[in-house]
Amino acid sequence: MSGSQQVPKDHRALMAAIDKGDPSKDYVWDGADEDDRPFSKQELTAGLEAYRNAISLSGERKDGGG
């Protein structure tokens, strides 16, 4: 069969429902396990900065080359 694969209607309905969702409510932490807690914006920023510093100190190229 040539052409694109057909997508079932229920799959399209699911994808439309996901697109309508509020991104701020993607995950709700139940408070039971600290390891499951989402990172705060400050923690993400600090982690990215530490990663960038580690890469620059190691001399690795950003494109993955050595």
CORSUL-V386190 format. One record per residue. N is the residue number from 1. PHI is phi in degrees with one decimal (NA if undefined). OMEGA is omega in radians with two decimals (none if undefined). Layout:
# CORSUL-V386190
n = [N;N]
phi = [PHI;PHI]
omega = [OMEGA;OMEGA]
This chain:
# CORSUL-V386190
n = [1;2;3;4;5;6;7;8;9;10;11;12;13;14;15;16;17;18;19;20;21;22;23;24;25;26;27;28;29;30;31;32;33;34;35;36;37;38;39;40;41;42;43;44;45;46;47;48;49;50;51;52;53;54;55;56;57;58;59;60;61;62;63;64;65;66]
phi = [NA;-97.9;94.7;-75.5;-72.5;-75.3;-101.6;-59.7;-60.1;-65.9;-67.5;-64.0;-64.8;-63.3;-63.7;-64.7;-66.1;-64.9;-62.5;-79.6;-66.1;-84.2;-59.7;-72.0;-112.6;-64.8;-141.9;-122.4;-76.7;-84.6;81.1;-77.1;-135.1;-60.1;-67.5;-92.4;-69.2;-67.0;-67.2;-80.3;-60.3;-64.8;-66.7;-64.0;-62.0;-64.0;-64.9;-64.7;-64.9;-62.6;-62.7;-62.3;-65.4;-63.9;-64.9;-67.9;-73.3;-80.2;81.4;-69.0;-81.0;-68.9;-86.6;93.0;-76.9;-104.2]
omega = [3.13;3.11;-3.11;3.07;3.14;3.12;3.13;-3.11;-3.13;3.09;3.10;3.12;3.11;-3.14;3.10;3.12;3.11;-3.14;-3.13;-3.08;3.11;-3.10;-3.14;-3.13;-3.12;-3.08;3.07;-3.13;-3.12;3.09;-3.05;-3.05;-3.11;3.12;3.13;-3.10;3.09;3.10;3.02;3.11;3.14;3.12;3.10;3.13;3.13;3.13;3.11;3.13;3.12;3.11;-3.14;3.11;3.13;3.12;-3.11;3.12;-3.11;-3.14;3.12;3.04;-3.10;-3.13;3.09;3.12;-3.05;none]
